[in-house]
């Protein structure tokens, strides 16, 4: 059975170019009515125009789909509300939210200004939260929602010169981790893609020989599956680019109990650091409570 979004309304942020445009086109081609949101600014977030969003709307309409353009900034809570309201006014519902909008202000921490930090965190992290807050009541009411977040290998694993971006992108994973619990009861599923694709954001970073392989469309297929009503996955992160799809998970090692009921000295910690860091037997946890239960179980276990 093919994946369809007939009678579904999707909002894709930052959909005027790159990955967002590709997501919007794919969802629309499968029957979704799409709010194409894009501030229409430069890669660093400066400027703004409705034109990029309108261009994508024209592409969707030319292919027989339905879409409206919106140029509100996701970093503005009122803008996020207006964007969601536009979907409600037009079609009366919001089923899918793809939090994709993003900017870059790459600098080492030595050269980074608080404004560079705040601007990047505002668009990626606060923007994903504001759009989600605005869409959530409608999803809860409908007992259905699919939300896709956009993180990055830079946040998951680190990258030189991207402290603001990496912090925001891993913050988005934290956002998802909480929301997967809050949404479970209402069939609101929240998942995350970590894309690698050729866009204006990455065109100077990717070597020419692999550029033809890095089509945004590869990422959109993953996004579409996360948006599918029949997909029950939630809290998953998938790294995706050029046909490569791999789950990323945060794991905790088996750990070691030190101090025999007393606070261990720093020297004891030092002497056991290799065991503390041993990832053999590592496993993921569903929630903070599950981690607590494990720790409490360990400390209450009778000593051998
Ligand atoms: P892009 O620059 O083509 O697209 C980002 C879009 O977001 C732009 O059209 C921009 O106008 C829009 N935008 C920026 N600020 C906005 C705001 N405040 N409100 C609304 N729209 C805004 O770049 P892209 O590569 O398509 O990036 C899409 C997402 O994927 C970003 O979150 C980015 O961090 C992430 N990402 C991309 C890659 C990659 O390899 N391209 C890798 C990791 C993560």
py3Dmol code that shows the C-alpha trace and the ligand (Angstrom):
import py3Dmol

protein = """\
ATOM      1  CA  UNK A   1       0.000   0.000   0.000  1.00  0.00           C
ATOM      2  CA  UNK A   2       1.414   3.386  -0.882  1.00  0.00           C
ATOM      3  CA  UNK A   3       1.795   6.095   1.749  1.00  0.00           C
ATOM      4  CA  UNK A   4      -0.862   8.784   1.282  1.00  0.00           C
ATOM      5  CA  UNK A   5      -1.756  12.023   3.020  1.00  0.00           C
ATOM      6  CA  UNK A   6      -5.198  12.659   1.525  1.00  0.00           C
ATOM      7  CA  UNK A   7      -7.311  14.939   3.729  1.00  0.00           C
ATOM      8  CA  UNK A   8      -4.217  15.685   5.822  1.00  0.00           C
ATOM      9  CA  UNK A   9      -2.820  19.161   6.397  1.00  0.00           C
ATOM     10  CA  UNK A  10       0.926  19.573   6.734  1.00  0.00           C
ATOM     11  CA  UNK A  11       3.041  22.542   7.763  1.00  0.00           C
ATOM     12  CA  UNK A  12       6.644  22.508   6.610  1.00  0.00           C
ATOM     13  CA  UNK A  13       8.833  25.282   8.020  1.00  0.00           C
ATOM     14  CA  UNK A  14      11.715  26.642   5.969  1.00  0.00           C
ATOM     15  CA  UNK A  15      10.088  25.107   2.894  1.00  0.00           C
ATOM     16  CA  UNK A  16      11.075  27.831   0.439  1.00  0.00           C
ATOM     17  CA  UNK A  17      14.314  26.064  -0.469  1.00  0.00           C
ATOM     18  CA  UNK A  18      16.524  23.035   0.097  1.00  0.00           C
ATOM     19  CA  UNK A  19      15.219  20.198   2.239  1.00  0.00           C
ATOM     20  CA  UNK A  20      11.987  21.899   3.289  1.00  0.00           C
ATOM     21  CA  UNK A  21      10.988  22.515  -0.330  1.00  0.00           C
ATOM     22  CA  UNK A  22      11.615  18.861  -1.139  1.00  0.00           C
ATOM     23  CA  UNK A  23       9.576  17.692   1.898  1.00  0.00           C
ATOM     24  CA  UNK A  24       6.688  19.996   0.946  1.00  0.00           C
ATOM     25  CA  UNK A  25       6.658  18.804  -2.670  1.00  0.00           C
ATOM     26  CA  UNK A  26       6.666  15.147  -1.648  1.00  0.00           C
ATOM     27  CA  UNK A  27       3.915  15.494   0.974  1.00  0.00           C
ATOM     28  CA  UNK A  28       1.785  17.483  -1.498  1.00  0.00           C
ATOM     29  CA  UNK A  29       2.362  14.913  -4.242  1.00  0.00           C
ATOM     30  CA  UNK A  30       0.944  12.293  -1.845  1.00  0.00           C
ATOM     31  CA  UNK A  31      -2.223  14.266  -1.206  1.00  0.00           C
ATOM     32  CA  UNK A  32      -1.360  16.579   1.712  1.00  0.00           C
ATOM     33  CA  UNK A  33      -2.476  20.191   1.732  1.00  0.00           C
ATOM     34  CA  UNK A  34       0.636  22.109   2.653  1.00  0.00           C
ATOM     35  CA  UNK A  35       1.473  25.356   4.410  1.00  0.00           C
ATOM     36  CA  UNK A  36       4.789  26.333   2.863  1.00  0.00           C
ATOM     37  CA  UNK A  37       6.432  28.459   5.532  1.00  0.00           C
ATOM     38  CA  UNK A  38       9.622  30.346   4.804  1.00  0.00           C
ATOM     39  CA  UNK A  39      11.015  33.607   6.083  1.00  0.00           C
ATOM     40  CA  UNK A  40      12.853  33.952   2.782  1.00  0.00           C
ATOM     41  CA  UNK A  41      16.083  35.300   4.253  1.00  0.00           C
ATOM     42  CA  UNK A  42      19.779  34.578   3.727  1.00  0.00           C
ATOM     43  CA  UNK A  43      21.607  31.559   5.186  1.00  0.00           C
ATOM     44  CA  UNK A  44      22.560  33.662   8.234  1.00  0.00           C
ATOM     45  CA  UNK A  45      18.913  34.599   8.797  1.00  0.00           C
ATOM     46  CA  UNK A  46      19.139  38.187   7.582  1.00  0.00           C
ATOM     47  CA  UNK A  47      16.467  39.672   5.325  1.00  0.00           C
ATOM     48  CA  UNK A  48      13.131  38.162   4.400  1.00  0.00           C
ATOM     49  CA  UNK A  49      10.675  37.728   1.548  1.00  0.00           C
ATOM     50  CA  UNK A  50       7.487  35.812   0.775  1.00  0.00           C
ATOM     51  CA  UNK A  51       8.790  34.950  -2.699  1.00  0.00           C
ATOM     52  CA  UNK A  52      10.579  31.629  -1.947  1.00  0.00           C
ATOM     53  CA  UNK A  53       7.476  30.243  -0.204  1.00  0.00           C
ATOM     54  CA  UNK A  54       5.254  31.486  -3.045  1.00  0.00           C
ATOM     55  CA  UNK A  55       7.513  29.836  -5.616  1.00  0.00           C
ATOM     56  CA  UNK A  56       7.134  26.462  -3.914  1.00  0.00           C
ATOM     57  CA  UNK A  57       3.363  26.952  -3.642  1.00  0.00           C
ATOM     58  CA  UNK A  58       3.321  27.592  -7.409  1.00  0.00           C
ATOM     59  CA  UNK A  59       5.295  24.373  -7.984  1.00  0.00           C
ATOM     60  CA  UNK A  60       2.832  22.379  -5.855  1.00  0.00           C
ATOM     61  CA  UNK A  61      -0.174  23.924  -7.602  1.00  0.00           C
ATOM     62  CA  UNK A  62       1.340  23.309 -11.028  1.00  0.00           C
ATOM     63  CA  UNK A  63       1.578  19.627 -10.099  1.00  0.00           C
ATOM     64  CA  UNK A  64      -2.101  19.605  -9.105  1.00  0.00           C
ATOM     65  CA  UNK A  65      -1.610  19.959  -5.341  1.00  0.00           C
ATOM     66  CA  UNK A  66      -2.907  22.421  -2.746  1.00  0.00           C
ATOM     67  CA  UNK A  67      -0.676  24.796  -0.780  1.00  0.00           C
ATOM     68  CA  UNK A  68      -0.520  28.236   0.791  1.00  0.00           C
ATOM     69  CA  UNK A  69       2.512  30.408   1.462  1.00  0.00           C
ATOM     70  CA  UNK A  70       3.492  31.887   4.808  1.00  0.00           C
ATOM     71  CA  UNK A  71       6.542  34.038   5.580  1.00  0.00           C
ATOM     72  CA  UNK A  72       6.347  34.237   9.363  1.00  0.00           C
ATOM     73  CA  UNK A  73       9.519  33.628  11.315  1.00  0.00           C
ATOM     74  CA  UNK A  74       9.400  30.445  13.374  1.00  0.00           C
ATOM     75  CA  UNK A  75      11.579  32.253  15.915  1.00  0.00           C
ATOM     76  CA  UNK A  76       8.668  34.550  16.739  1.00  0.00           C
ATOM     77  CA  UNK A  77       6.013  32.883  18.935  1.00  0.00           C
ATOM     78  CA  UNK A  78       3.290  35.090  17.455  1.00  0.00           C
ATOM     79  CA  UNK A  79       4.541  34.265  13.954  1.00  0.00           C
ATOM     80  CA  UNK A  80       4.374  30.546  14.723  1.00  0.00           C
ATOM     81  CA  UNK A  81       0.777  30.980  15.932  1.00  0.00           C
ATOM     82  CA  UNK A  82      -0.149  32.904  12.773  1.00  0.00           C
ATOM     83  CA  UNK A  83       1.351  30.165  10.619  1.00  0.00           C
ATOM     84  CA  UNK A  84      -0.713  27.466  12.343  1.00  0.00           C
ATOM     85  CA  UNK A  85      -3.799  29.689  12.247  1.00  0.00           C
ATOM     86  CA  UNK A  86      -3.330  30.034   8.474  1.00  0.00           C
ATOM     87  CA  UNK A  87      -3.675  26.250   8.166  1.00  0.00           C
ATOM     88  CA  UNK A  88      -6.742  26.232  10.419  1.00  0.00           C
ATOM     89  CA  UNK A  89      -8.376  29.124   8.539  1.00  0.00           C
ATOM     90  CA  UNK A  90      -7.732  27.489   5.176  1.00  0.00           C
ATOM     91  CA  UNK A  91      -8.376  23.818   5.893  1.00  0.00           C
ATOM     92  CA  UNK A  92      -9.547  23.532   9.511  1.00  0.00           C
ATOM     93  CA  UNK A  93      -6.854  21.168  10.788  1.00  0.00           C
ATOM     94  CA  UNK A  94      -3.137  20.465  11.270  1.00  0.00           C
ATOM     95  CA  UNK A  95      -2.000  16.860  11.069  1.00  0.00           C
ATOM     96  CA  UNK A  96       1.682  17.151  10.282  1.00  0.00           C
ATOM     97  CA  UNK A  97       4.396  19.587  11.329  1.00  0.00           C
ATOM     98  CA  UNK A  98       7.884  19.360   9.888  1.00  0.00           C
ATOM     99  CA  UNK A  99      10.218  21.613  11.884  1.00  0.00           C
ATOM    100  CA  UNK A 100      12.917  22.217   9.307  1.00  0.00           C
ATOM    101  CA  UNK A 101      13.689  25.973   9.195  1.00  0.00           C
ATOM    102  CA  UNK A 102      17.283  26.790   9.970  1.00  0.00           C
ATOM    103  CA  UNK A 103      20.125  29.256   9.703  1.00  0.00           C
ATOM    104  CA  UNK A 104      23.881  29.149  10.205  1.00  0.00           C
ATOM    105  CA  UNK A 105      26.256  31.552  11.925  1.00  0.00           C
ATOM    106  CA  UNK A 106      29.394  29.431  12.071  1.00  0.00           C
ATOM    107  CA  UNK A 107      32.219  30.841  14.215  1.00  0.00           C
ATOM    108  CA  UNK A 108      34.549  29.428  16.845  1.00  0.00           C
ATOM    109  CA  UNK A 109      33.454  30.206  20.383  1.00  0.00           C
ATOM    110  CA  UNK A 110      36.265  32.782  20.592  1.00  0.00           C
ATOM    111  CA  UNK A 111      34.711  34.833  17.814  1.00  0.00           C
ATOM    112  CA  UNK A 112      31.057  34.047  18.479  1.00  0.00           C
ATOM    113  CA  UNK A 113      28.932  36.896  19.772  1.00  0.00           C
ATOM    114  CA  UNK A 114      25.952  36.330  22.058  1.00  0.00           C
ATOM    115  CA  UNK A 115      23.812  37.533  19.112  1.00  0.00           C
ATOM    116  CA  UNK A 116      25.248  34.783  16.861  1.00  0.00           C
ATOM    117  CA  UNK A 117      24.458  32.234  19.547  1.00  0.00           C
ATOM    118  CA  UNK A 118      20.976  33.516  20.306  1.00  0.00           C
ATOM    119  CA  UNK A 119      19.945  33.885  16.649  1.00  0.00           C
ATOM    120  CA  UNK A 120      20.790  30.270  15.823  1.00  0.00           C
ATOM    121  CA  UNK A 121      19.197  28.862  18.971  1.00  0.00           C
ATOM    122  CA  UNK A 122      16.121  31.033  18.369  1.00  0.00           C
ATOM    123  CA  UNK A 123      15.446  29.677  14.884  1.00  0.00           C
ATOM    124  CA  UNK A 124      16.318  26.002  15.386  1.00  0.00           C
ATOM    125  CA  UNK A 125      15.419  25.239  18.982  1.00  0.00           C
ATOM    126  CA  UNK A 126      12.949  27.915  20.059  1.00  0.00           C
ATOM    127  CA  UNK A 127      11.434  27.893  16.550  1.00  0.00           C
ATOM    128  CA  UNK A 128      10.807  24.137  16.704  1.00  0.00           C
ATOM    129  CA  UNK A 129       9.268  24.584  20.164  1.00  0.00           C
ATOM    130  CA  UNK A 130       7.066  27.575  19.213  1.00  0.00           C
ATOM    131  CA  UNK A 131       5.683  25.871  16.094  1.00  0.00           C
ATOM    132  CA  UNK A 132       5.037  22.704  18.073  1.00  0.00           C
ATOM    133  CA  UNK A 133       3.287  24.657  20.856  1.00  0.00           C
ATOM    134  CA  UNK A 134       1.050  26.322  18.291  1.00  0.00           C
ATOM    135  CA  UNK A 135       0.168  23.087  16.466  1.00  0.00           C
ATOM    136  CA  UNK A 136      -0.117  20.805  19.516  1.00  0.00           C
ATOM    137  CA  UNK A 137      -3.626  21.797  20.775  1.00  0.00           C
ATOM    138  CA  UNK A 138      -5.076  21.054  17.316  1.00  0.00           C
ATOM    139  CA  UNK A 139      -3.322  17.695  17.169  1.00  0.00           C
ATOM    140  CA  UNK A 140      -4.416  16.808  20.695  1.00  0.00           C
ATOM    141  CA  UNK A 141      -8.001  17.755  19.865  1.00  0.00           C
ATOM    142  CA  UNK A 142      -7.900  15.544  16.753  1.00  0.00           C
ATOM    143  CA  UNK A 143      -6.132  12.719  18.587  1.00  0.00           C
ATOM    144  CA  UNK A 144      -3.591  12.624  15.807  1.00  0.00           C
ATOM    145  CA  UNK A 145      -0.317  14.310  14.976  1.00  0.00           C
ATOM    146  CA  UNK A 146       2.976  13.636  13.262  1.00  0.00           C
ATOM    147  CA  UNK A 147       5.877  15.938  14.075  1.00  0.00           C
ATOM    148  CA  UNK A 148       9.296  15.674  12.489  1.00  0.00           C
ATOM    149  CA  UNK A 149      12.244  17.557  13.961  1.00  0.00           C
ATOM    150  CA  UNK A 150      15.494  18.293  12.144  1.00  0.00           C
ATOM    151  CA  UNK A 151      18.752  17.766  13.964  1.00  0.00           C
ATOM    152  CA  UNK A 152      22.288  17.434  12.584  1.00  0.00           C
ATOM    153  CA  UNK A 153      25.379  15.275  12.969  1.00  0.00           C
ATOM    154  CA  UNK A 154      26.982  18.510  14.190  1.00  0.00           C
ATOM    155  CA  UNK A 155      24.715  18.424  17.239  1.00  0.00           C
ATOM    156  CA  UNK A 156      24.675  14.651  17.708  1.00  0.00           C
ATOM    157  CA  UNK A 157      28.427  14.217  17.430  1.00  0.00           C
ATOM    158  CA  UNK A 158      29.989  17.721  17.406  1.00  0.00           C
ATOM    159  CA  UNK A 159      31.635  19.929  14.821  1.00  0.00           C
ATOM    160  CA  UNK A 160      34.307  22.613  14.888  1.00  0.00           C
ATOM    161  CA  UNK A 161      32.994  26.171  14.681  1.00  0.00           C
ATOM    162  CA  UNK A 162      29.341  25.305  15.273  1.00  0.00           C
ATOM    163  CA  UNK A 163      28.818  25.664  19.034  1.00  0.00           C
ATOM    164  CA  UNK A 164      25.566  27.610  18.566  1.00  0.00           C
ATOM    165  CA  UNK A 165      24.215  25.256  15.898  1.00  0.00           C
ATOM    166  CA  UNK A 166      25.306  22.068  17.702  1.00  0.00           C
ATOM    167  CA  UNK A 167      23.753  23.223  20.983  1.00  0.00           C
ATOM    168  CA  UNK A 168      20.480  24.082  19.248  1.00  0.00           C
ATOM    169  CA  UNK A 169      20.402  20.853  17.261  1.00  0.00           C
ATOM    170  CA  UNK A 170      20.942  18.627  20.291  1.00  0.00           C
ATOM    171  CA  UNK A 171      18.395  20.721  22.174  1.00  0.00           C
ATOM    172  CA  UNK A 172      15.896  19.690  19.511  1.00  0.00           C
ATOM    173  CA  UNK A 173      16.545  16.042  20.419  1.00  0.00           C
ATOM    174  CA  UNK A 174      15.745  16.899  24.046  1.00  0.00           C
ATOM    175  CA  UNK A 175      12.543  18.548  22.874  1.00  0.00           C
ATOM    176  CA  UNK A 176      11.578  15.382  21.016  1.00  0.00           C
ATOM    177  CA  UNK A 177      12.488  13.171  23.981  1.00  0.00           C
ATOM    178  CA  UNK A 178       9.993  14.995  26.194  1.00  0.00           C
ATOM    179  CA  UNK A 179       7.284  15.300  23.546  1.00  0.00           C
ATOM    180  CA  UNK A 180       7.294  11.604  22.657  1.00  0.00           C
ATOM    181  CA  UNK A 181       5.947  11.017  26.171  1.00  0.00           C
ATOM    182  CA  UNK A 182       3.469  13.896  26.125  1.00  0.00           C
ATOM    183  CA  UNK A 183       2.098  12.930  22.716  1.00  0.00           C
ATOM    184  CA  UNK A 184       1.802   9.153  23.159  1.00  0.00           C
ATOM    185  CA  UNK A 185      -1.739   9.263  24.565  1.00  0.00           C
ATOM    186  CA  UNK A 186      -3.005  11.327  21.622  1.00  0.00           C
ATOM    187  CA  UNK A 187      -1.290   9.450  18.785  1.00  0.00           C
ATOM    188  CA  UNK A 188       1.059  12.399  18.367  1.00  0.00           C
ATOM    189  CA  UNK A 189       4.350  10.860  17.205  1.00  0.00           C
ATOM    190  CA  UNK A 190       7.542  12.881  17.259  1.00  0.00           C
ATOM    191  CA  UNK A 191      10.658  11.787  15.374  1.00  0.00           C
ATOM    192  CA  UNK A 192      13.831  13.424  14.125  1.00  0.00           C
ATOM    193  CA  UNK A 193      15.902  13.367  10.952  1.00  0.00           C
ATOM    194  CA  UNK A 194      19.600  14.210  10.826  1.00  0.00           C
ATOM    195  CA  UNK A 195      20.039  15.064   7.139  1.00  0.00           C
ATOM    196  CA  UNK A 196      23.029  15.231   4.853  1.00  0.00           C
ATOM    197  CA  UNK A 197      22.035  16.940   1.610  1.00  0.00           C
ATOM    198  CA  UNK A 198      23.219  19.405  -0.963  1.00  0.00           C
ATOM    199  CA  UNK A 199      21.504  22.730  -0.299  1.00  0.00           C
ATOM    200  CA  UNK A 200      22.611  26.349  -0.218  1.00  0.00           C
ATOM    201  CA  UNK A 201      23.582  25.695   3.423  1.00  0.00           C
ATOM    202  CA  UNK A 202      26.081  22.985   2.506  1.00  0.00           C
ATOM    203  CA  UNK A 203      27.118  23.739  -1.095  1.00  0.00           C
ATOM    204  CA  UNK A 204      30.533  25.088  -0.025  1.00  0.00           C
ATOM    205  CA  UNK A 205      31.202  22.194   2.360  1.00  0.00           C
ATOM    206  CA  UNK A 206      30.505  19.162   0.170  1.00  0.00           C
ATOM    207  CA  UNK A 207      33.082  17.840  -2.246  1.00  0.00           C
ATOM    208  CA  UNK A 208      32.024  18.032  -5.923  1.00  0.00           C
ATOM    209  CA  UNK A 209      32.294  14.263  -6.541  1.00  0.00           C
ATOM    210  CA  UNK A 210      29.513  13.400  -4.068  1.00  0.00           C
ATOM    211  CA  UNK A 211      27.307  16.433  -4.754  1.00  0.00           C
ATOM    212  CA  UNK A 212      25.145  14.696  -7.384  1.00  0.00           C
ATOM    213  CA  UNK A 213      24.277  11.933  -4.871  1.00  0.00           C
ATOM    214  CA  UNK A 214      23.171  14.267  -2.090  1.00  0.00           C
ATOM    215  CA  UNK A 215      19.675  15.063  -3.264  1.00  0.00           C
ATOM    216  CA  UNK A 216      17.299  16.413  -0.587  1.00  0.00           C
ATOM    217  CA  UNK A 217      14.717  13.933  -1.896  1.00  0.00           C
ATOM    218  CA  UNK A 218      16.479  11.076  -0.075  1.00  0.00           C
ATOM    219  CA  UNK A 219      15.753  12.856   3.209  1.00  0.00           C
ATOM    220  CA  UNK A 220      12.150  13.606   2.236  1.00  0.00           C
ATOM    221  CA  UNK A 221      11.333   9.895   1.848  1.00  0.00           C
ATOM    222  CA  UNK A 222      12.319   9.416   5.503  1.00  0.00           C
ATOM    223  CA  UNK A 223      10.304  12.464   6.566  1.00  0.00           C
ATOM    224  CA  UNK A 224       7.268  11.172   4.669  1.00  0.00           C
ATOM    225  CA  UNK A 225       7.448   7.798   6.407  1.00  0.00           C
ATOM    226  CA  UNK A 226       7.691   9.538   9.809  1.00  0.00           C
ATOM    227  CA  UNK A 227       4.573  11.534   8.821  1.00  0.00           C
ATOM    228  CA  UNK A 228       2.574   8.503   7.738  1.00  0.00           C
ATOM    229  CA  UNK A 229      -0.568   7.862   9.820  1.00  0.00           C
ATOM    230  CA  UNK A 230       0.289   4.150   9.933  1.00  0.00           C
ATOM    231  CA  UNK A 231       3.758   4.783  11.386  1.00  0.00           C
ATOM    232  CA  UNK A 232       3.710   4.343  15.150  1.00  0.00           C
ATOM    233  CA  UNK A 233       7.415   5.088  15.701  1.00  0.00           C
ATOM    234  CA  UNK A 234       8.133   7.877  18.146  1.00  0.00           C
ATOM    235  CA  UNK A 235      11.324   9.263  19.633  1.00  0.00           C
ATOM    236  CA  UNK A 236      13.495   7.926  16.816  1.00  0.00           C
ATOM    237  CA  UNK A 237      16.425   9.747  15.236  1.00  0.00           C
ATOM    238  CA  UNK A 238      17.527   8.731  11.758  1.00  0.00           C
ATOM    239  CA  UNK A 239      20.672   9.957  10.038  1.00  0.00           C
ATOM    240  CA  UNK A 240      19.877  10.166   6.329  1.00  0.00           C
ATOM    241  CA  UNK A 241      21.690  11.209   3.182  1.00  0.00           C
ATOM    242  CA  UNK A 242      22.373   9.951  -0.336  1.00  0.00           C
ATOM    243  CA  UNK A 243      20.434   6.745   0.200  1.00  0.00           C
ATOM    244  CA  UNK A 244      22.019   5.938   3.567  1.00  0.00           C
ATOM    245  CA  UNK A 245      19.556   5.582   6.460  1.00  0.00           C
ATOM    246  CA  UNK A 246      20.738   4.770   9.995  1.00  0.00           C
ATOM    247  CA  UNK A 247      19.196   5.082  13.417  1.00  0.00           C
ATOM    248  CA  UNK A 248      21.083   7.135  16.016  1.00  0.00           C
ATOM    249  CA  UNK A 249      20.460   6.420  19.694  1.00  0.00           C
ATOM    250  CA  UNK A 250      21.684   7.785  23.000  1.00  0.00           C
ATOM    251  CA  UNK A 251      22.961   4.891  25.100  1.00  0.00           C
ATOM    252  CA  UNK A 252      24.139   4.530  28.665  1.00  0.00           C
ATOM    253  CA  UNK A 253      26.901   2.146  29.668  1.00  0.00           C
ATOM    254  CA  UNK A 254      26.496  -0.535  32.340  1.00  0.00           C
ATOM    255  CA  UNK A 255      28.316   1.727  34.771  1.00  0.00           C
ATOM    256  CA  UNK A 256      29.979   0.874  38.030  1.00  0.00           C
ATOM    257  CA  UNK A 257      28.912   1.422  41.635  1.00  0.00           C
ATOM    258  CA  UNK A 258      31.692   3.086  43.612  1.00  0.00           C
ATOM    259  CA  UNK A 259      32.252   3.986  47.273  1.00  0.00           C
ATOM    260  CA  UNK A 260      30.419   1.090  48.945  1.00  0.00           C
ATOM    261  CA  UNK A 261      27.685   3.415  50.269  1.00  0.00           C
ATOM    262  CA  UNK A 262      30.120   6.264  50.947  1.00  0.00           C
ATOM    263  CA  UNK A 263      30.991   9.163  48.633  1.00  0.00           C
ATOM    264  CA  UNK A 264      33.962   7.947  46.583  1.00  0.00           C
ATOM    265  CA  UNK A 265      37.059  10.110  46.487  1.00  0.00           C
ATOM    266  CA  UNK A 266      38.102  11.810  43.241  1.00  0.00           C
ATOM    267  CA  UNK A 267      40.980   9.311  43.143  1.00  0.00           C
ATOM    268  CA  UNK A 268      38.545   6.376  43.195  1.00  0.00           C
ATOM    269  CA  UNK A 269      36.665   7.990  40.321  1.00  0.00           C
ATOM    270  CA  UNK A 270      39.963   8.455  38.464  1.00  0.00           C
ATOM    271  CA  UNK A 271      40.992   4.863  39.061  1.00  0.00           C
ATOM    272  CA  UNK A 272      37.656   3.546  37.748  1.00  0.00           C
ATOM    273  CA  UNK A 273      37.292   5.972  34.876  1.00  0.00           C
ATOM    274  CA  UNK A 274      37.940   3.304  32.226  1.00  0.00           C
ATOM    275  CA  UNK A 275      35.098   1.179  33.660  1.00  0.00           C
ATOM    276  CA  UNK A 276      32.816   4.223  33.934  1.00  0.00           C
ATOM    277  CA  UNK A 277      33.437   4.812  30.229  1.00  0.00           C
ATOM    278  CA  UNK A 278      33.123   1.175  29.161  1.00  0.00           C
ATOM    279  CA  UNK A 279      30.280   1.013  26.629  1.00  0.00           C
ATOM    280  CA  UNK A 280      30.129  -2.763  26.396  1.00  0.00           C
ATOM    281  CA  UNK A 281      26.607  -3.700  27.461  1.00  0.00           C
ATOM    282  CA  UNK A 282      25.356  -0.142  26.868  1.00  0.00           C
ATOM    283  CA  UNK A 283      21.640   0.269  26.303  1.00  0.00           C
ATOM    284  CA  UNK A 284      19.160   3.011  25.503  1.00  0.00           C
ATOM    285  CA  UNK A 285      16.480   4.149  27.949  1.00  0.00           C
ATOM    286  CA  UNK A 286      12.897   5.123  27.221  1.00  0.00           C
ATOM    287  CA  UNK A 287      12.736   7.834  29.863  1.00  0.00           C
ATOM    288  CA  UNK A 288      14.481   9.567  32.762  1.00  0.00           C
ATOM    289  CA  UNK A 289      12.316   7.473  35.110  1.00  0.00           C
ATOM    290  CA  UNK A 290      13.717   4.293  33.617  1.00  0.00           C
ATOM    291  CA  UNK A 291      17.249   5.575  34.288  1.00  0.00           C
ATOM    292  CA  UNK A 292      16.295   6.431  37.895  1.00  0.00           C
ATOM    293  CA  UNK A 293      14.811   2.975  38.420  1.00  0.00           C
ATOM    294  CA  UNK A 294      18.012   1.396  37.197  1.00  0.00           C
ATOM    295  CA  UNK A 295      20.220   3.531  39.448  1.00  0.00           C
ATOM    296  CA  UNK A 296      17.983   2.952  42.480  1.00  0.00           C
ATOM    297  CA  UNK A 297      17.921  -0.764  41.689  1.00  0.00           C
ATOM    298  CA  UNK A 298      21.729  -0.818  41.577  1.00  0.00           C
ATOM    299  CA  UNK A 299      22.197   0.937  44.907  1.00  0.00           C
ATOM    300  CA  UNK A 300      19.585  -1.230  46.649  1.00  0.00           C
ATOM    301  CA  UNK A 301      21.033  -4.484  45.368  1.00  0.00           C
ATOM    302  CA  UNK A 302      22.670  -6.403  48.241  1.00  0.00           C
ATOM    303  CA  UNK A 303      26.455  -6.103  47.902  1.00  0.00           C
ATOM    304  CA  UNK A 304      28.250  -9.260  46.841  1.00  0.00           C
TER     305      UNK A 304
END
"""
ligand_1 = """\
44
LIG
P 18.321 25.990 3.419
O 19.034 27.237 3.805
O 18.141 25.695 1.981
O 16.882 25.933 4.074
C 16.551 26.527 5.297
C 15.309 27.349 5.077
O 14.849 27.842 6.330
C 15.572 28.564 4.183
O 14.679 28.562 3.076
C 15.330 29.746 5.113
O 14.789 30.886 4.481
C 14.373 29.165 6.126
N 14.394 29.905 7.392
C 15.472 30.380 8.033
N 15.099 31.015 9.157
C 13.751 30.943 9.209
C 12.793 31.412 10.141
N 13.152 32.105 11.228
N 11.485 31.160 9.905
C 11.100 30.477 8.801
N 11.984 30.017 7.865
C 13.291 30.246 8.087
O 19.103 24.790 4.144
P 18.735 23.244 4.305
O 20.016 22.507 4.200
O 17.601 22.865 3.447
O 18.306 23.185 5.849
C 17.080 22.640 6.303
C 17.275 22.083 7.687
O 18.114 20.937 7.647
C 17.931 23.036 8.680
O 17.333 22.900 9.943
C 19.352 22.546 8.733
O 20.017 22.904 9.916
C 19.140 21.068 8.606
N 20.315 20.314 8.197
C 20.734 20.353 6.913
C 21.842 19.599 6.559
C 22.300 19.529 5.137
O 23.201 18.716 4.858
N 21.755 20.316 4.233
C 22.550 18.868 7.514
C 22.088 18.850 8.815
C 20.956 19.567 9.151
"""
view = py3Dmol.view(width=600, height=400)
view.addModel(protein, "pdb")
view.setStyle({"model": 0}, {"cartoon": {"style": "trace"}})
view.addModel(ligand_1, "xyz")
view.setStyle({"model": 1}, {"stick": {}})
view.zoomTo()
view.show()
